[in-house]
Structure formats: C-alpha cells, structure tokens
Amino acid sequence: MVSIKVSSILRLNYSSGSFLREEKVSCGVDLATAIALRYGASEQDSEKVDERLRQVKKALNAPFIMMVGFDEVNKKISSFKSLEVVSLKNCKVSNAGAPHQLEEMCPNIRELDLSSNLLSKWEDVTAITRQLPGLISLDLSDNRLALPDDTQTQDKSNVSLTLEDINLNSTNHSWKNIVYCAQLWPNIQRLQVALNHISTLDTPPTNVLHNLRALDLTGNNIQYWSEVNKLGTLPLLQTLNLSSNKLCDITLPENNNLFSALKYLLLTNNCITEWSHINELEKLNLDELRIKSNPIKENNPEHWFEMMVAKIGSMKRLNGEVITREERLGAEYIYIRLFGQQWQTSKQDPDLKAKFLASHPRYQKLVSKHGEAELSEYKKANSKLESKLVLLEIRSASNPHVIKKKFPLTMTVQKVYNFAKRIFEFETLYLVPTKNKELRIPLDEQLRSLDFYSFEEGDIIFAE
C-alpha cells in the first residue's frame, strides 16, 4: 500500500488500477522512525527555541531571563522510554522496522494508535506487538492488512497476551477473517469492527474471543437477527453495538440461553418495525437499550415510551435516559389500561387469548403485579373527549390545602401545571390514581393531554 500526494480521495478497488509517477509515491516509514519524528526533540527544534528565547530577552531588555522547566520538559519528550500512549494516525507507518529496535527504544507503550497508515501485512503487526510486552490497546483502523497465514497464527511468539482492546474499523475484513486473526489475542476484551461491510457472522470457536466483553459492529450490513444469534455463545459479552446496520427483525429461541451476560444493546438507526420484535428483548436481561431512529416509533408513537418500558421488564435505561421507579410504574399502569379491553375480550376464547399473549407476553405478569384495569378505565375509541370533564384533586406535600376542580381531558399538562403554580410551590406533578394510590406517575410531558395519562374521575394530581 502506498500514500499518494494528491488532494482527492482514492478508493480501493480490486478490479482497477492507476499509473502514477514515481516521485508521487511514498512507501512510508518504519514505526521507530515515525515515533522519533512525532515525539523527538531535534537539534533544529532546539535552535528555534534558543532563537525565540533571544528575541524575548531582547524585547524585554532582560538578558538574564530564564525559561524555567523547559529543559526538563524537553528531556522528557525526548525520552522515548517514558512513552506509554503513542498516537501516530496518518504518519505513513508501513512496517515494524529493524528487529528489537522498538523494544529498545520505547518498551513501555501501553496504547498505540496506528490508524490510517500504510500497514499492509499482518506480520508487521505481530512484529510490533512482540516488542511491546505491556501493550493493552491497539488501533489499526483504516489499514488494509493481508491475513496472517497458518504459520503465523500457530507461532506462540506472535500471540499478544496483554492486548485487551483492538480497533479494526474500516479494514475491509469479513467476520470470518476477524475471528481467524483473533487467535493472536486470546485475552481481548473490546473489539471494534465497524464499517467492514459485514453481512454474515459465524460462531467463534470456544477458545477464541472467550474473554470478549464489548463488540462494536456499527455501520455494517447485517439484516437478520439469525446472524446476530451466532454471537450468543460468547460467555462474557456485556455490550453489543449493532447501530447503523440494516436489521429488520429480532428473534430469539423460545427457551433462550443466548447472550447470558449481555447488559447493553445498541440498535440505533436500524429497520425494526414491529412490537413483536421488541417482545423478544424481554428474553434478555438488558440494563440498557438504545433504539433511536427505527420505524418502530411510528407504530403507536403516542405511547411509545410506555410500550417500550412495559415490554422489557429488566431495562433501567432507554436511549441514554434513566427509567425511574415512578416512570416504570406509570408506564406499566398505562399499558394495562391501553389493552385492558382486548384482554377481557380475549379471555373468553382460548385462541384469542393465545394470540393476545403472543402480542403482549408480559401482560399477565403486569396484571398480577398491578391488578386488572376496571371497565371504566378502558380506552373508548368513539368517546368525545372534547366534552368529557373529570373531577380531579390537586394536593401538595407542603400545603394541606386540597383543590377540587373539573378539567377537560383535552387540556394539556402545561395548563394544569400553570394553574397549580398559582396555589402551590413545587417542582414536579404526579398522577396518583384513586384506584391505586401506591402509584405515582410523573407528568413530565407537558404538551400531552390529560387523556394521554388516562386520567379518571377522582384521580389526584400531587405537587411535590
């Protein structure tokens, strides 16, 4: 691979080539040279500093002025052995250099960024890692590395036991190739393989990636969850980033034993459309889900948050926001109300009941937890909300005064908030249903109507 001194970006294409003038081609430098150029203090630099110091002395008419500490800083920069974090992005590194040169020059490197360089052979990578016994993190993104052969992967001296974090974004490797290379990093914990056009996955052998905690597959071409399930046997995998793929479904085995350690799942910018796919995530023990920019939000957008929270019982964060205890209770309560009429109807027919529970697998559990909604609480599609008034009580934690007033269900929370502010001092309003006074549902969407929160006659608005 070569670096070309032209302003336009050249893209790799295996079916075509270009003729170039020899003087336009740069074959790169070895790693030790790149470090010296990037972190070394040259004599020329020292001369420039001395000249600048002379100018400052002259300008201040202070011939005895001293730059305190500069020599110490300069010495530290020049001491390559002290380097622990090295960033050489776009430094035209093409090879490892002479044997043992790197380990003698800077053996204490722990984090090494070699992204966007000219590395083309995996043997150069192993030559680098062999000389850095404390290397923990390695960034090889935007390099085009030929696969190591079997001789290299079987050579134990090429195995890096300390490497925990590797970045192979935009390296044009398939998942199969990545798993093959992973034999060289048995203790890898974080693996980034974004933007590699990956569309199919394979289950890694039991001795490969068995210590992996976090996997980033952002920006690939994975369409079906059946491919994702092939990663389900990774025993320690906690974070899986599948953002910006083309996923259109989520399906897990009925008695799921996949992804036993998974806590954080990122599905932003995919093609998930059906609530049945969200139901599947209840089979995982997720703490956090990120699922922005999916068509699913267009399917019942008014109660999207409540549906997501009610369907995934273990979830503690949604799209980066903490789900409070009150928010969960409120979401589950609203969910029970929304589908209460369907539930009552389905109980009369075994087939209808089976179909309902297939669409709402947590519903029975939520009913056992909170109780069934009463007939008066069901949503009626043909009700005229404009003419529906409900008598509500407004109470405060800091004031014994109780306000009783009728409000139209079409009124926004914002208007109720403004009304209550005239009487009480508070930060938040809560709905306390008269039929379940243990619930406190935060009224945090002020542009929503009271009907959105399923207010009923006699319910309490609690100001706190």
C-alpha positions as CSV (number, residue, x, y, z in Angstrom):
1,M,0.0,0.0,0.0
2,V,1.2,3.5,-0.8
3,S,0.4,7.1,0.1
4,I,-0.4,9.4,-2.8
5,K,0.3,13.2,-2.7
6,V,-3.0,14.3,-4.3
7,S,-5.9,16.2,-3.0
8,S,-8.7,13.8,-4.0
9,I,-9.5,10.7,-2.0
10,L,-8.6,7.4,-3.8
11,R,-10.8,4.4,-3.0
12,L,-9.6,0.8,-3.1
13,N,-10.9,-1.3,-5.9
14,Y,-9.6,-4.7,-6.7
15,S,-10.7,-4.7,-10.3
16,S,-8.9,-1.5,-11.4
17,G,-5.6,0.3,-11.0
18,S,-3.8,3.5,-11.9
19,F,-0.4,4.6,-13.3
20,L,1.5,7.0,-11.1
21,R,4.7,9.0,-11.4
22,E,7.4,7.5,-9.1
23,E,8.1,10.8,-7.4
24,K,4.4,11.0,-6.3
25,V,4.6,7.7,-4.4
26,S,5.5,7.5,-0.7
27,C,6.3,4.0,0.6
28,G,6.2,5.1,4.2
29,V,8.5,4.8,7.2
30,D,9.1,2.2,9.9
31,L,7.4,2.6,13.3
32,A,10.5,3.7,15.2
33,T,11.2,6.5,12.7
34,A,7.6,7.7,12.9
35,I,7.9,7.8,16.7
36,A,11.2,9.8,16.5
37,L,9.6,12.2,14.1
38,R,6.5,12.6,16.1
39,Y,7.9,12.7,19.7
40,G,11.6,13.5,19.3
41,A,13.1,16.9,20.0
42,S,15.5,17.6,17.2
43,E,18.6,19.9,17.2
44,Q,16.7,22.2,14.8
45,D,13.9,22.5,17.3
46,S,16.3,23.4,20.0
47,E,17.9,26.1,17.8
48,K,14.5,27.6,17.1
49,V,13.8,27.7,20.8
50,D,17.1,29.4,21.5
51,E,16.4,32.0,18.8
52,R,13.0,32.6,20.2
53,L,14.4,33.0,23.7
54,R,17.0,35.5,22.5
55,Q,14.1,37.5,20.9
56,V,12.2,37.5,24.1
57,K,15.2,38.7,26.1
58,K,15.8,41.5,23.7
59,A,12.2,42.6,23.6
60,L,12.0,42.7,27.4
61,N,15.6,44.1,27.8
62,A,16.2,41.2,30.2
63,P,19.4,39.4,29.2
64,F,19.3,37.1,32.2
65,I,15.8,35.8,31.8
66,M,15.4,32.0,32.1
67,M,12.8,29.6,30.8
68,V,12.3,27.6,33.9
69,G,11.4,24.0,33.4
70,F,11.8,24.0,29.6
71,D,14.9,21.8,29.6
72,E,13.2,19.2,31.8
73,V,10.1,19.1,29.6
74,N,12.3,18.8,26.5
75,K,14.3,15.9,28.1
76,K,11.1,14.1,29.0
77,I,9.7,14.4,25.4
78,S,13.0,13.1,24.1
79,S,13.0,10.2,26.4
80,F,11.2,7.6,24.3
81,K,11.4,5.0,27.1
82,S,8.8,7.0,29.1
83,L,6.2,6.9,26.3
84,E,3.1,5.0,27.3
85,V,0.5,6.5,25.0
86,V,1.5,6.9,21.3
87,S,-0.7,8.3,18.6
88,L,0.6,8.0,15.0
89,K,-2.5,8.5,13.0
90,N,-1.7,9.4,9.3
91,C,2.0,9.2,9.9
92,K,2.7,6.9,6.9
93,V,3.9,3.9,9.0
94,S,4.4,1.0,6.7
95,N,6.4,-1.6,8.7
96,A,7.8,-2.5,12.1
97,G,11.4,-1.6,11.4
98,A,14.5,-3.5,12.4
99,P,14.3,-6.4,14.8
100,H,14.4,-5.4,18.5
101,Q,14.6,-1.7,17.6
102,L,11.2,-0.8,19.0
103,E,11.6,-2.7,22.3
104,E,14.9,-1.0,22.9
105,M,13.6,2.4,22.0
106,C,10.2,2.6,23.8
107,P,9.3,-0.7,25.5
108,N,6.7,0.8,27.8
109,I,4.0,1.7,25.3
110,R,0.5,0.7,26.5
111,E,-1.7,2.4,24.0
112,L,-0.8,2.6,20.3
113,D,-2.8,4.4,17.6
114,L,-1.7,3.3,14.1
115,S,-4.9,4.2,12.3
116,S,-4.9,5.5,8.7
117,N,-1.4,4.3,8.0
118,L,0.2,2.2,5.3
119,L,0.5,-1.2,7.1
120,S,-0.3,-4.0,4.6
121,K,1.0,-7.2,6.3
122,W,-0.2,-8.8,9.5
123,E,3.4,-10.0,10.2
124,D,4.3,-6.3,10.7
125,V,1.6,-6.1,13.3
126,T,2.9,-9.1,15.2
127,A,6.4,-7.8,14.9
128,I,5.2,-4.7,16.7
129,T,3.2,-6.4,19.4
130,R,6.1,-8.9,20.2
131,Q,8.3,-5.9,21.1
132,L,5.7,-4.2,23.3
133,P,5.2,-6.5,26.3
134,G,2.8,-4.1,28.1
135,L,0.6,-3.2,25.1
136,I,-3.1,-3.1,26.1
137,S,-4.8,-1.1,23.3
138,L,-4.1,-1.1,19.6
139,D,-5.8,0.9,16.8
140,L,-5.3,-0.4,13.3
141,S,-8.4,1.2,11.7
142,D,-8.2,2.3,8.1
143,N,-5.3,0.0,7.2
144,R,-5.5,-2.7,4.6
145,L,-3.9,-5.8,6.2
146,A,-3.4,-9.1,4.4
147,L,-4.4,-12.0,6.6
148,P,-1.7,-13.9,8.6
149,D,-1.0,-17.4,7.3
150,D,-1.4,-20.5,9.5
151,T,2.3,-20.5,10.3
152,Q,2.0,-17.1,11.9
153,T,-1.2,-17.8,13.9
154,Q,0.3,-21.0,15.2
155,D,3.6,-19.4,16.3
156,K,3.2,-18.7,20.0
157,S,5.7,-15.8,19.9
158,N,3.1,-13.9,17.7
159,V,0.4,-14.2,20.4
160,S,-0.1,-11.0,22.4
161,L,-1.3,-12.0,25.9
162,T,-1.6,-8.4,27.2
163,L,-3.8,-6.9,24.4
164,E,-7.3,-6.1,25.6
165,D,-8.6,-3.6,23.1
166,I,-8.2,-3.6,19.4
167,N,-9.8,-1.4,16.7
168,L,-10.2,-2.9,13.2
169,N,-12.7,-0.4,11.9
170,S,-12.6,0.0,8.1
171,T,-10.0,-2.6,7.5
172,N,-12.1,-4.4,4.8
173,H,-12.1,-7.7,6.8
174,S,-15.0,-10.2,6.9
175,W,-16.1,-11.5,10.3
176,K,-14.6,-14.9,9.4
177,N,-11.2,-13.2,8.8
178,I,-11.5,-11.3,12.1
179,V,-12.2,-14.5,14.1
180,Y,-9.2,-16.1,12.3
181,C,-6.9,-13.2,13.4
182,A,-8.4,-13.2,16.9
183,Q,-6.3,-16.3,17.7
184,L,-3.5,-13.9,18.2
185,W,-5.2,-12.0,21.0
186,P,-6.6,-14.6,23.5
187,N,-7.4,-12.0,26.2
188,I,-9.1,-9.4,24.0
189,Q,-12.0,-7.7,25.9
190,R,-13.0,-4.9,23.5
191,L,-13.2,-5.4,19.7
192,Q,-14.2,-2.7,17.2
193,V,-15.0,-3.9,13.7
194,A,-17.3,-1.1,12.4
195,L,-17.6,-0.2,8.7
196,N,-16.4,-3.5,7.3
197,H,-19.3,-4.4,5.0
198,I,-20.0,-7.4,7.2
199,S,-23.3,-9.1,6.4
200,T,-22.8,-12.6,7.8
201,L,-21.5,-13.8,11.1
202,D,-20.1,-17.1,12.5
203,T,-20.0,-18.6,16.0
204,P,-16.4,-18.3,17.1
205,P,-14.6,-21.4,18.4
206,T,-14.7,-21.8,22.2
207,N,-11.1,-20.8,22.6
208,V,-11.4,-17.6,20.5
209,L,-13.0,-14.3,21.8
210,H,-14.0,-16.1,25.0
211,N,-12.9,-13.1,27.1
212,L,-14.7,-10.5,24.9
213,R,-16.8,-8.0,26.9
214,A,-17.7,-5.4,24.2
215,L,-18.2,-5.8,20.5
216,D,-18.8,-2.9,18.1
217,L,-20.3,-3.9,14.7
218,T,-21.6,-0.4,13.8
219,G,-22.2,0.5,10.2
220,N,-22.1,-3.0,8.7
221,N,-24.7,-4.7,6.6
222,I,-26.3,-7.2,8.9
223,Q,-30.0,-7.7,8.1
224,Y,-31.3,-10.7,10.1
225,W,-31.1,-11.4,13.8
226,S,-30.4,-15.1,13.0
227,E,-26.9,-13.8,12.2
228,V,-26.6,-12.0,15.5
229,N,-27.6,-15.1,17.4
230,K,-24.4,-16.7,16.3
231,L,-22.6,-14.5,18.8
232,G,-24.9,-15.6,21.6
233,T,-22.5,-18.2,23.0
234,L,-19.8,-15.6,23.8
235,P,-19.8,-16.1,27.6
236,L,-18.7,-12.7,28.9
237,L,-20.2,-10.4,26.2
238,Q,-21.8,-7.4,28.0
239,T,-22.0,-4.7,25.3
240,L,-23.1,-5.3,21.7
241,N,-23.3,-2.3,19.3
242,L,-25.4,-3.0,16.2
243,S,-26.2,0.6,15.3
244,S,-26.5,1.6,11.6
245,N,-26.9,-1.9,10.2
246,K,-30.0,-3.0,8.3
247,L,-31.6,-5.1,11.0
248,C,-35.3,-5.7,10.2
249,D,-36.1,-8.3,12.9
250,I,-35.3,-9.6,16.4
251,T,-35.9,-13.3,17.1
252,L,-34.5,-15.3,20.0
253,P,-35.1,-19.0,20.9
254,E,-38.2,-19.7,23.0
255,N,-36.1,-21.0,25.9
256,N,-33.3,-18.6,25.3
257,N,-29.9,-19.3,26.7
258,L,-28.0,-17.0,24.4
259,F,-26.3,-13.7,25.4
260,S,-26.3,-14.7,29.1
261,A,-24.1,-11.8,30.1
262,L,-25.5,-9.1,27.8
263,K,-26.5,-5.8,29.5
264,Y,-26.1,-3.1,26.9
265,L,-27.6,-3.3,23.4
266,L,-27.4,-0.6,20.8
267,L,-29.8,-0.8,17.9
268,T,-29.9,2.9,16.8
269,N,-30.6,3.6,13.1
270,N,-31.9,0.2,12.0
271,C,-35.2,-1.1,10.4
272,I,-37.1,-2.5,13.4
273,T,-40.8,-2.0,12.7
274,E,-42.9,-4.5,14.8
275,W,-43.7,-4.6,18.5
276,S,-43.3,-8.4,18.3
277,H,-39.6,-7.8,17.8
278,I,-39.4,-5.7,20.9
279,N,-41.1,-8.5,22.8
280,E,-38.1,-10.7,22.1
281,L,-35.8,-8.5,24.0
282,E,-37.6,-9.5,27.2
283,K,-35.8,-12.8,26.8
284,L,-32.5,-11.0,27.5
285,N,-31.6,-9.5,30.9
286,L,-30.8,-6.0,29.5
287,D,-29.9,-3.0,31.6
288,E,-29.8,-0.5,28.8
289,L,-31.3,-0.3,25.3
290,R,-30.6,2.4,22.6
291,I,-33.1,2.2,19.7
292,K,-33.4,5.7,18.3
293,S,-34.1,6.2,14.6
294,N,-36.1,3.0,14.0
295,P,-39.5,2.8,12.3
296,I,-41.0,1.2,15.5
297,K,-41.6,4.6,16.9
298,E,-44.1,5.3,14.2
299,N,-46.1,2.3,15.4
300,N,-48.1,3.8,18.3
301,P,-46.0,7.0,18.7
302,E,-48.2,8.5,21.4
303,H,-47.4,5.7,23.9
304,W,-44.1,4.6,22.5
305,F,-42.2,5.1,25.8
306,E,-44.8,3.3,27.9
307,M,-44.8,0.4,25.4
308,M,-41.0,0.0,25.4
309,V,-40.8,0.1,29.2
310,A,-43.7,-2.2,29.9
311,K,-42.5,-4.8,27.4
312,I,-38.9,-5.0,28.7
313,G,-39.0,-5.6,32.4
314,S,-35.3,-5.5,33.3
315,M,-34.5,-2.3,31.4
316,K,-33.1,0.5,33.5
317,R,-32.1,3.0,30.7
318,L,-33.8,3.8,27.4
319,N,-31.9,5.8,24.8
320,G,-29.5,7.0,27.5
321,E,-32.2,8.2,30.0
322,V,-32.6,6.5,33.4
323,I,-36.1,4.9,33.9
324,T,-37.1,5.9,37.4
325,R,-39.3,3.7,39.6
326,E,-42.2,6.1,39.1
327,E,-41.8,6.1,35.4
328,R,-41.8,2.3,35.2
329,L,-44.9,2.0,37.5
330,G,-46.6,4.7,35.4
331,A,-45.7,3.1,32.1
332,E,-46.9,-0.4,33.2
333,Y,-50.1,1.1,34.6
334,I,-50.9,2.9,31.3
335,Y,-50.0,-0.2,29.3
336,I,-52.5,-2.3,31.3
337,R,-55.2,0.3,30.7
338,L,-54.4,0.6,27.0
339,F,-55.0,-3.1,26.3
340,G,-57.4,-3.9,29.1
341,Q,-60.5,-4.2,26.9
342,Q,-58.6,-6.6,24.4
343,W,-57.5,-8.7,27.4
344,Q,-61.0,-9.0,28.8
345,T,-62.4,-10.0,25.4
346,S,-59.6,-12.5,24.7
347,K,-60.2,-14.3,28.0
348,Q,-63.5,-15.7,26.6
349,D,-61.8,-17.5,23.7
350,P,-58.6,-19.7,24.1
351,D,-57.4,-18.9,20.6
352,L,-57.9,-15.2,21.1
353,K,-56.2,-15.4,24.5
354,A,-53.2,-17.2,23.0
355,K,-53.0,-14.6,20.2
356,F,-53.2,-11.7,22.7
357,L,-50.5,-13.2,24.9
358,A,-48.3,-13.7,21.9
359,S,-48.6,-9.9,21.2
360,H,-48.3,-9.0,24.8
361,P,-46.2,-11.7,26.6
362,R,-45.7,-9.6,29.8
363,Y,-49.4,-8.6,30.2
364,Q,-50.4,-11.4,32.6
365,K,-47.3,-10.7,34.7
366,L,-48.2,-7.0,34.9
367,V,-51.8,-7.7,35.8
368,S,-50.6,-10.0,38.6
369,K,-48.3,-7.1,39.8
370,H,-50.7,-4.2,39.5
371,G,-54.2,-5.7,39.1
372,E,-56.5,-5.6,36.1
373,A,-57.9,-2.4,34.8
374,E,-61.6,-1.8,35.5
375,L,-64.1,-1.5,32.8
376,S,-64.4,2.3,33.3
377,E,-60.7,2.7,32.6
378,Y,-60.6,1.2,29.1
379,K,-60.0,3.5,26.2
380,K,-63.1,4.1,24.1
381,A,-62.3,5.0,20.5
382,N,-65.6,6.6,19.9
383,S,-65.7,8.8,23.0
384,K,-65.8,12.6,22.5
385,L,-63.0,13.8,24.7
386,E,-63.8,17.5,24.0
387,S,-67.0,17.2,26.1
388,K,-65.5,14.9,28.8
389,L,-64.8,16.6,32.1
390,V,-63.3,14.8,35.1
391,L,-63.2,15.9,38.7
392,L,-59.6,15.9,40.0
393,E,-58.0,16.7,43.3
394,I,-54.8,18.8,43.4
395,R,-52.7,18.2,46.6
396,S,-49.3,19.3,47.8
397,A,-46.7,17.8,50.1
398,S,-46.0,21.2,51.7
399,N,-49.6,22.6,51.9
400,P,-52.7,20.9,53.5
401,H,-55.0,22.8,51.1
402,V,-56.8,20.5,48.6
403,I,-58.2,21.9,45.4
404,K,-61.1,20.1,43.6
405,K,-61.7,21.1,40.1
406,K,-63.1,19.7,36.8
407,F,-60.7,19.6,33.9
408,P,-61.4,18.6,30.3
409,L,-59.3,15.5,29.2
410,T,-58.1,17.5,26.2
411,M,-56.3,20.0,28.5
412,T,-52.5,19.9,28.4
413,V,-50.4,19.1,31.4
414,Q,-48.8,22.5,30.8
415,K,-52.0,24.3,31.6
416,V,-52.7,22.2,34.7
417,Y,-49.1,23.0,35.8
418,N,-49.7,26.7,35.4
419,F,-52.9,26.5,37.3
420,A,-51.3,24.6,40.2
421,K,-48.4,27.1,40.3
422,R,-50.7,29.8,41.3
423,I,-51.5,27.9,44.6
424,F,-48.6,25.7,45.4
425,E,-44.8,25.7,45.2
426,F,-43.5,22.5,43.6
427,E,-41.1,21.1,41.0
428,T,-43.0,18.1,39.7
429,L,-46.6,17.0,39.2
430,Y,-47.6,13.3,39.7
431,L,-50.7,11.4,38.8
432,V,-51.9,9.3,41.8
433,P,-54.8,7.1,40.5
434,T,-57.6,6.9,43.1
435,K,-57.9,3.2,42.4
436,N,-54.2,2.5,43.2
437,K,-52.8,5.2,45.5
438,E,-49.4,3.5,45.7
439,L,-48.7,4.6,42.1
440,R,-47.0,8.0,41.4
441,I,-46.8,8.6,37.7
442,P,-44.7,11.7,36.8
443,L,-46.5,14.1,34.4
444,D,-43.2,15.0,32.7
445,E,-44.6,15.5,29.1
446,Q,-46.2,18.9,29.5
447,L,-47.5,19.2,25.9
448,R,-49.5,15.9,26.3
449,S,-53.2,16.0,27.2
450,L,-54.6,14.6,30.4
451,D,-56.2,11.8,28.4
452,F,-52.7,10.7,27.4
453,Y,-52.1,9.7,31.1
454,S,-55.6,8.1,31.3
455,F,-57.0,10.4,34.0
456,E,-60.2,9.2,35.6
457,E,-62.8,10.8,37.8
458,G,-61.4,11.3,41.4
459,D,-57.7,10.9,40.5
460,I,-55.2,13.0,42.4
461,I,-52.6,15.4,41.0
462,F,-49.8,15.5,43.6
463,A,-47.5,18.5,43.6
464,E,-44.0,18.0,45.0
